[in-house]
Amino acid sequence: MKTYLFIIFSLLTTSGLKAQALALSIDSTSIVVDSTGKRYTYDSWKDFIASTRYGLKHYDTDAANKFVIYKMSEADRDQMFANLPKPTESPAFKAGQDFGYFKIQALDGFAIGPDELAGKTLVLNFWDIKDPACQEELPALNEVAERYKEDKDVVFIAIGLGAGYPMKKFVKEHPLQYHLVADGKSLAASNNVDLYPTNVIINKKGKVVFSNVGSHPAIAYWLKKSIEESKAN
């Protein structure tokens, strides 16, 4: 995450070469205030920036370490994320390959199978409730699921490695707005998934259009982008 935070800091300053130079001054000694002049501690503004919902604007041409923190619009965030490196593709799900549908039932009773998913965009997540990287991306996954919650042609399914009871207990405290499938070790193994989290998007024609492994600060952007491309084709 430290590498990505550095990239995000540099993108949120001014622009071009000057922004890259100023990024070198963004550290624990930087002076960060909001629009009212309230100053934030390093730990406070670092957490805001790490959420990827806030940006920094340089405001003093005579000092390289003074910034104003502000809440970014969705357009601001998309522009920032578009400049980050694309997430690492999963070796188990290459773009363009046919997806092998499976039949299973989610914990909420939702039936999953070729017939139920025909003509729909499938957003699939393989995860482990004990994995910090999986936990870290939950807010981003929920952001995307919330955006499409009224769209019946986009289906979100999370394949968890844990048993049903521990998973239900976990999501009570850390909600995930996907249809949850428990005891997914064999399903993960049959799809050659051994890295977590793994996200996959399958289009209406049953083709993989996007996948990634590991956490990524721009995962919400890439999921939304891939879903929209799937819906358009």
NORSUL-V570800 format. One record per helix or strand of 2 or more residues. SS is the DSSP state (alpha for helix, beta for strand). FROM is the first residue (numbers start at 0). TO is the last residue. Records with the same first field share a line. If there is no record, write none. Layout:
# NORSUL-V570800
SS->FROM-TO ; FROM-TO
This chain:
# NORSUL-V570800
alpha->1-10 ; 15-22 ; 41-49 ; 73-81 ; 113-116 ; 131-135 ; 137-146 ; 163-172 ; 184-189 ; 218-231
beta->30-32 ; 38-39 ; 53-57 ; 65-70 ; 103-104 ; 110-111 ; 120-126 ; 153-159 ; 178-180 ; 197-201 ; 206-212
